[in-house]
Amino acid sequence: MDLKMSPRELRQKIRSGDFTGNTSGYCQGFVQGNLAIMPREWANEFLLFCQLNPKPCPIIGMSSQPGEFMLPDLGEGLDIRTDIPKYRIYENGELTAEVADVREYWRDDLVTFVLGCSFSFEEALIADGLEVRNITEGVNVPMYRTNIECRPAGRFSGTTVVSMRPMKAADAIRAVQICTRFPSVHGAPLHLGDPAQIGISDINKPDFGDSVTIKEGELPVFWACGVTPQVAIEQAKPPFCITHSPGHMLVTDLPNSRLAVM
């Protein structure tokens, strides 16, 4: 599969079922997003949760009214029901299905939120000469539940999920400098070094995604992750929610350069 295809081309392949994998490394130069869709009566509390927790939950787009599934501000012809490789269905906080298309689940009261994703800043790291191990090894980025508490909002609460990329100390410092420019896609890392300090017991067993090689002399570097809302959904137990499956993102037409703070 061509990593450099346009976002619209990739979305068309996803919609037709020709692409079902994780989207890390695809459509370089364009913003990727996490997904959270829920009934209107839960949307205001979730919006506040995101506003109070901008590191793991930076909003880059949302539907303008309940039931809207075309998101033209994020991409030409973008249909949120079909254009993500894999979705998760939650009922009362429980994961009940993973599907490639949510048209049969769609309802007129659903509100869509698209949140910034760390895959967007990977391009900036690579452009600066830093290795991104999950891309090098062709796997999904490892993601972990932590003991870092989010600020609660109404019925939503929980702990932060982080993604991890191993780096040498000097590269980790440079990564902090680069990612600080991208607050809309999680910004600078939350933690460097000892995983136990943030509640991770085994770095080789991620809660989501795939493990990657950590070489001698490297530090694990942790960023806030847009899977955090899925933990909040598990806690809040809304009757129905749709999210992306970790690593299977919405690829938008927005250039990454629009999100950079110079």
N, C-alpha and C positions, 0 to 999 in steps of 0.2 A: 504494500500500500504506500502511495506517495505521501511522504510527510509534509510536502510543500503544497499540496492542493489547497484551494481556497476554502474558507469556512463554508460557503454555500455548497461547494462540491462535496465536502465531507458530510454536511447535514443531509444532502440528497442520498448519499450512500447509506447513511444511518437509517433514513426514512424507508429506503427500499430493502433494508436488511442485509446489505452488502458489507456493512461495517458494524461490528458488535463489541469491539475491544475497548481498552482504556485509551484516553485521548492525550496522554502526556507526550509531548514532542511534536504533535500534529499542528498544522496551520500556524507556524511560528510567526510572531508579529501581531497575533490577534488574541483578544481577551477570552478566557474560558471562565465558565461560571458554575457554581453549585446551585442546586435547586431545592426549594421548599414550597409546596402547594398545600393549602389548607382551606377549610370553610371560612366564610366571611366573618362569622362570629368569633373566630380565634385570631383573625389577621391583625387587629390593632395591638393585641398583646404581644404577638410575635414581632411586629414592627418595632415596638418599644424594646423588646429583648435584643434585637439587632442593634438598635441605637445605643443601648447601654453596654454592648459588647462588640465594638467595632473591629477589634483585631480578628476574632474568629468569624464574625458575621458582617462583613462590609457589603452593604446593598449596592449593586450596580444597575439594577433594573427591577421593575415590578409591573404587573398588569394594571391598567388604568381603571378597570372596573371588574367586578366579579364575573366569572364565566368567560373572560377574554382569554383566548389561547394563541392568537397571533400577536407577536411582539415585534412590530416593525422597527422600534427604536434600537433593538439589539441585532437585527439581521433581516435581510430581504427574504420574504417568504417564510420566516421562521415560525414554525408551529411547535409550541412547547409540548404537545401531546405525542409527537413522533420523532423529534430531532435530537434525542439523547440516546446513546447506545443501550443503556439499561436503567430502568427505574425501580424504585422500591415502593411498595404499598404498605402503609401502616394503618392498623385499625385498633383503636384504644391503646395506642402506644406499642403495639406488638407488630413486628415485621411479619406480614402474611404472604407476600409474593414479591418476586422480581420478574419484571416483564420488559419487553422491548418497545412497547407501544401502550399508551394509557387512554386511547380514545374510548374504550368501553367503560372506563372508570370515570370519565369526565362528567362534571356536574356544573350547573349554571351558577352555583354559589361559591365556586373555588377562586381563590386569590393566589397569584403566583409571585414568588420572590426569587430573584436571581442574585446570588452572592459571589463576591470575588473569589478567585481560586489561585492557589500558589503556582499552578502550571503556567500562569501568565508571567510571573517573574523569572521562571527558569530560563526563558530566552535571554533576559538581561544578564544572568549569571554566565551563561554559555558565551555570550558575546564578549564578556570580559575575560574569557579564558578559563573560567572555573568549570570543573567537571560536575555534572549532575548525574549521580550514580544510577538512579532508576532509569534514566534515558540511555546511559551507556549500556546497561544490562538488559534493556528492553522489557522492563517490568513496571507494574504499578508502584507508585510511591508508598513506602510503609507509613502507616498512620496508627496512632496510639491514643487510648484514653489516658487522662492524667488526673492528678488531684488538684488542678488549678480550677477553682470555683468561678463560674460566671456570675455576673450580677443578675439576680432574678427580676422578672417582670411579669406580674400577674401569675398565671399558671405555669409559666415557662421558667425553668431553672436547670442546673446541671453543671457538669465539669467540661473543661475545654479538651477538644481533640487536637492533637498536633501531628504534622507531617515531619519526616526526618530525612535529612541528606547528610551523609558523612563528609567531612572536609578536614584538611590540615588546618592548624590554628591560624596561620596567616590568611588562608583562603576564607575561613570563617569570619575573620575581621572584615575582609573585603565584602563578603556577602551581606554583612550587617549594613555597611555603607551603601551598597547598591539597593537593597530591599527597603531601606528607609524612604527611598523615593517613590515607593509604590504602596501607600497606605490603603488603597482601594482593593488590593489583593494581598492583604494580611501584613504588609510592612515588614519590619525587621524581625528576626527570630525572637521567640519568647525565652529560649533557654539554650545554653551550650554545655556539653559535658555530661556529667553523671545523670543517667536517666532516672535513677532511684529518687533523686531529689524532687522530681515531679510525678512520682508514683508509678513509674514504669518498671516492672519487676524483671522483664526479660526482653532486651532490645531485639533479640532474634525472633520474637514471636509477636509481630504487630497484630493489633485488633482488626485492622482493615488493610487492604492492599497486600503487598508482597515484601518479604525481607530482602535486603540488599547487603552486599559485602562491605564490611567496615575494615579497612586496611590498618596495619600497624602504624601508629602515629597520627591517626585521624580521630577527630571528635565527632560525636553525633550532634547535629545542629537541628533544633526543633523550631518550627513555625506554627502559629495558630492555623487551624484547618477548618474549612467549611463543612466538614462532617459534624462539627459541634452541634448544629441544629438537630441532627438526628438523635443525639443524646438528650437534648431538651424535649424533643417530641416523645421519646420513651418515658421521660419523667412526667410530662404534662398529660399524656394520654388523651389527646383529642380523638374524637370518634373516627376520623379519617384524615390521612395525609398522604401526599406523594412526595418523594425525594428522588434525587439521582442515586444510583449505586456508586459507592466510593470509587473514584478514579474515572468514572464514565460521565464526562462533563458536557455542558452545553457550550459549543464553540460559536462565538458571536462574530459579527462583522466589525466590532469595535477594535481599532488599533491599540496595542498596548501603550503606545506613546501618549494616548489621551489620558491615561491614568497616572503617568509619571509626574511627580512634583519636582520641579527643577530648582 
